């Protein structure tokens, strides 16, 4: 399980800042996937969703069915502070549009993406949808996930990333030149790697953290899910990009997923 007392590896030039960096440490669950067929209630990328018969499959504003990007069954996940310990959390996005359901003017607008949480999970097939033939005609041309994947989870810890807007709260100058035009932030980035798919911890961005210049998103400080480009699983967000979902602490505590921030970017 998580041990916040584990020391992170730092290069010698950052050792004098160790205490301050370690004060930013958060628990994270790293996600690994392998191509395969899952049960309806199993954690997965892509694939068929767990869907009680009384709940309608999420649709976009034009009535087109949204496509499941990820499903997390929290009974399979190492327990995370504030996160559910049971239930299934789902992430649906628009697979028919090159923006993939994101609204960069309002990143919490769920018109073209949707987050569903099923607190109680039934494994009785009589209670859940098993016929998904209605999805056969949905265009997945732009969908970044090519295959269904079985997920596994590993607990870990990580300090603030150099792309998270909160890195500016560190007292030392990350733009200090250390040698031949190399700045300290490059060394910091190499030793605080936050790429990969995960729950919790700190996000990775190929461009910049939108919360750095959008005050209205500053409370969305919990990384609900990150899905990174993965060549082995044929996951590709644009040009080798990454997708993030963020939530406010109080909303997560209430299991209210109506105000989730969805962002993706690429090189």
C-alpha positions as CSV (number, residue, x, y, z in Angstrom):
1,X,0.0,0.0,0.0
2,X,1.0,3.7,0.1
3,X,3.9,4.7,2.2
4,X,4.3,8.5,2.4
5,X,7.6,8.0,4.2
6,X,9.3,6.5,1.2
7,X,12.1,8.8,0.0
8,X,11.9,9.9,-3.6
9,X,15.0,9.9,-5.8
10,X,16.5,13.3,-6.4
11,X,19.7,14.4,-8.1
12,X,22.4,16.1,-6.0
13,X,21.5,19.6,-7.3
14,X,18.0,19.2,-5.8
15,X,18.9,17.6,-2.5
16,X,19.0,21.0,-0.7
17,X,15.3,21.3,-1.6
18,X,14.3,17.8,-0.6
19,X,12.1,18.7,2.3
20,X,10.1,21.2,0.3
21,X,9.7,18.8,-2.6
22,X,8.7,15.9,-0.3
23,X,6.0,18.2,1.3
24,X,4.2,18.1,-2.1
25,X,4.0,14.3,-2.3
26,X,0.6,12.8,-3.1
27,X,-0.5,9.1,-3.3
28,X,-1.1,7.8,-6.9
29,X,-2.3,4.6,-8.4
30,X,-0.5,3.7,-11.6
31,X,-2.5,1.9,-14.2
32,X,-1.1,-0.8,-16.5
33,X,-3.2,-2.4,-19.3
34,X,-3.1,-5.4,-21.5
35,X,-5.3,-6.1,-24.5
36,X,-8.1,-8.5,-23.6
37,X,-11.8,-9.1,-23.1
38,X,-13.3,-8.0,-19.8
39,X,-16.4,-8.7,-17.9
40,X,-19.1,-6.0,-17.8
41,X,-18.2,-4.9,-14.3
42,X,-14.4,-5.2,-14.6
43,X,-12.0,-2.2,-14.8
44,X,-11.1,-1.5,-18.4
45,X,-10.1,0.9,-21.2
46,X,-12.7,0.9,-24.0
47,X,-14.9,-2.2,-24.2
48,X,-18.6,-2.6,-23.1
49,X,-19.8,-0.7,-20.1
50,X,-21.5,-1.8,-16.9
51,X,-24.9,-0.4,-17.4
52,X,-28.0,-1.1,-15.2
53,X,-31.1,-1.5,-17.3
54,X,-32.8,1.5,-15.7
55,X,-29.9,3.9,-16.8
56,X,-29.8,5.2,-20.3
57,X,-26.5,4.9,-22.2
58,X,-25.0,8.5,-22.2
59,X,-25.6,10.5,-25.4
60,X,-24.1,13.7,-26.8
61,X,-26.3,16.8,-27.5
62,X,-27.1,15.5,-31.0
63,X,-28.4,12.2,-29.6
64,X,-25.3,10.2,-30.6
65,X,-24.2,7.6,-28.1
66,X,-20.9,8.4,-26.4
67,X,-18.1,5.8,-26.2
68,X,-16.7,4.3,-23.1
69,X,-13.0,5.4,-22.7
70,X,-12.5,4.0,-19.2
71,X,-14.2,2.1,-16.4
72,X,-12.8,1.9,-12.9
73,X,-14.2,-0.7,-10.5
74,X,-12.9,0.6,-7.1
75,X,-13.0,-2.8,-5.5
76,X,-10.0,-3.6,-7.7
77,X,-8.1,-0.4,-6.9
78,X,-5.8,0.2,-3.9
79,X,-7.7,2.4,-1.5
80,X,-7.0,6.1,-2.1
81,X,-7.7,8.9,0.4
82,X,-11.1,10.5,-0.5
83,X,-11.8,8.1,-3.4
84,X,-14.6,5.5,-3.3
85,X,-13.7,2.0,-2.0
86,X,-16.5,0.4,-4.1
87,X,-18.6,1.1,-7.1
88,X,-17.8,1.7,-10.7
89,X,-16.8,5.1,-12.2
90,X,-17.1,5.5,-16.0
91,X,-15.7,8.0,-18.5
92,X,-17.5,8.4,-21.8
93,X,-16.4,10.7,-24.6
94,X,-17.5,11.7,-28.1
95,X,-15.8,9.4,-30.6
96,X,-17.3,11.1,-33.7
97,X,-15.5,14.5,-33.4
98,X,-11.9,15.4,-33.5
99,X,-12.2,17.3,-30.2
100,X,-13.2,14.0,-28.5
101,X,-16.0,15.6,-26.5
102,X,-13.8,18.3,-25.0
103,X,-15.1,21.9,-24.8
104,X,-12.0,24.1,-24.3
105,X,-14.2,27.1,-23.6
106,X,-15.8,25.3,-20.7
107,X,-13.9,22.2,-19.7
108,X,-16.6,21.1,-17.2
109,X,-19.3,21.1,-19.9
110,X,-20.5,17.5,-20.1
111,X,-22.5,18.0,-23.3
112,X,-20.1,15.7,-25.2
113,X,-18.5,13.7,-22.5
114,X,-20.0,12.1,-19.4
115,X,-19.0,10.8,-16.0
116,X,-21.2,8.1,-14.5
117,X,-20.8,6.6,-11.0
118,X,-22.6,3.4,-10.1
119,X,-22.3,3.0,-6.3
120,X,-23.9,-0.4,-6.1
121,X,-22.8,-3.0,-8.6
122,X,-24.9,-6.1,-9.5
123,X,-23.3,-9.0,-11.2
124,X,-26.7,-10.4,-12.1
125,X,-27.0,-10.3,-15.8
126,X,-30.8,-9.9,-15.6
127,X,-30.3,-6.5,-14.1
128,X,-27.8,-5.0,-16.5
129,X,-27.6,-4.3,-20.3
130,X,-25.9,-7.1,-22.2
131,X,-26.9,-6.3,-25.8
132,X,-24.9,-3.4,-27.1
133,X,-25.8,-3.8,-30.8
134,X,-27.2,-0.2,-30.6
135,X,-23.5,0.9,-30.6
136,X,-22.6,-0.8,-33.8
137,X,-23.2,2.2,-36.0
138,X,-21.4,4.7,-33.8
139,X,-18.5,6.3,-35.7
140,X,-15.2,5.7,-33.8
141,X,-12.9,7.3,-36.4
142,X,-11.4,9.8,-33.9
143,X,-11.5,7.5,-30.9
144,X,-8.0,7.4,-29.3
145,X,-8.3,3.9,-27.8
146,X,-8.1,1.2,-30.4
147,X,-8.5,-1.9,-28.2
148,X,-10.2,-3.1,-25.1
149,X,-7.7,-3.5,-22.2
150,X,-7.7,-5.2,-18.9
151,X,-6.4,-2.9,-16.2
152,X,-4.1,-3.5,-13.2
153,X,-3.3,-1.1,-10.4
154,X,-0.1,-0.3,-8.4
155,X,0.1,2.1,-5.4
156,X,2.9,4.7,-5.5
157,X,3.7,8.3,-4.5
158,X,4.9,11.3,-6.5
159,X,5.9,15.0,-5.9
160,X,4.4,17.9,-7.7
161,X,5.1,17.8,-11.4
162,X,6.9,20.6,-13.2
163,X,3.8,21.1,-15.4
164,X,1.3,21.4,-12.6
165,X,0.5,25.0,-11.9
166,X,1.3,24.5,-8.2
167,X,4.9,23.9,-8.9
168,X,5.2,27.8,-8.9
169,X,4.6,27.6,-5.1
170,X,8.1,26.1,-4.6
171,X,10.4,28.7,-3.2
172,X,13.4,27.9,-5.4
173,X,13.9,29.2,-9.0
174,X,13.2,26.3,-11.4
175,X,14.5,28.6,-14.2
176,X,18.0,28.9,-12.7
177,X,20.6,27.9,-15.3
178,X,22.7,25.1,-14.0
179,X,25.1,24.5,-17.0
180,X,25.4,25.3,-20.7
181,X,21.9,26.6,-21.0
182,X,20.3,23.8,-19.1
183,X,17.8,25.0,-16.5
184,X,16.9,23.5,-13.2
185,X,13.3,22.7,-14.3
186,X,14.7,20.3,-16.9
187,X,16.5,18.3,-14.2
188,X,13.4,18.5,-12.0
189,X,11.2,17.2,-14.8
190,X,13.5,14.2,-15.5
191,X,13.3,13.2,-11.8
192,X,9.6,13.8,-11.2
193,X,8.2,11.8,-14.1
194,X,4.4,11.9,-14.1
195,X,3.5,10.4,-17.4
196,X,1.5,7.2,-17.8
197,X,-2.1,6.4,-17.0
198,X,-3.1,6.8,-13.3
199,X,-5.5,7.8,-10.6
200,X,-4.5,10.6,-8.2
201,X,-1.0,12.2,-8.0
202,X,-0.1,15.0,-10.3
203,X,-1.0,15.5,-14.0
204,X,1.2,15.5,-17.1
205,X,0.6,18.0,-19.9
206,X,2.3,18.1,-23.3
207,X,1.5,21.8,-23.4
208,X,0.5,23.6,-20.2
209,X,-1.8,23.3,-17.2
210,X,-5.0,25.2,-18.1
211,X,-5.5,25.8,-14.4
212,X,-2.5,28.1,-14.5
213,X,-4.4,30.8,-16.4
214,X,-8.1,29.9,-15.7
215,X,-8.9,30.7,-12.1
216,X,-12.3,29.1,-12.3
217,X,-10.6,25.6,-12.5
218,X,-8.2,26.2,-9.5
219,X,-10.3,24.1,-7.2
220,X,-10.2,21.1,-9.6
221,X,-7.1,19.8,-7.8
222,X,-7.7,16.1,-7.7
223,X,-6.6,14.0,-10.7
224,X,-9.6,11.7,-11.1
225,X,-8.0,9.9,-14.0
226,X,-5.2,10.3,-16.5
227,X,-5.1,8.3,-19.7
228,X,-1.8,8.7,-21.5
229,X,-0.7,7.7,-25.0
230,X,0.4,4.1,-25.0
231,X,1.9,2.5,-28.1
232,X,1.6,-1.0,-26.8
233,X,-2.1,-0.6,-26.2
234,X,-2.6,1.6,-29.4
235,X,-3.8,4.6,-27.4
236,X,-3.1,7.9,-29.2
237,X,-4.4,11.3,-28.1
238,X,-3.8,13.4,-31.2
239,X,0.0,13.6,-31.7
240,X,1.3,11.6,-28.6
241,X,-0.9,13.5,-26.2
242,X,-2.5,12.9,-22.8
243,X,-6.0,13.1,-21.3
244,X,-6.9,14.3,-17.8
245,X,-10.0,14.4,-15.7
246,X,-10.0,16.6,-12.6
247,X,-12.5,17.0,-9.7
248,X,-12.9,19.3,-6.7
249,X,-12.3,17.7,-3.3
250,X,-15.7,18.4,-1.9
251,X,-17.4,17.0,-5.0
252,X,-15.4,13.8,-4.8
253,X,-16.3,13.4,-1.1
254,X,-20.0,13.8,-2.0
255,X,-19.6,11.4,-5.0
256,X,-20.9,14.2,-7.2
257,X,-19.3,13.8,-10.7
258,X,-21.4,16.5,-12.4
259,X,-18.6,19.1,-12.2
260,X,-15.6,17.3,-13.6
261,X,-13.0,19.1,-15.7
262,X,-11.9,17.2,-18.9
263,X,-8.8,18.3,-20.8
264,X,-6.5,16.7,-23.3
265,X,-3.6,18.1,-25.3
266,X,-0.9,16.9,-27.6
267,X,2.4,17.9,-29.2
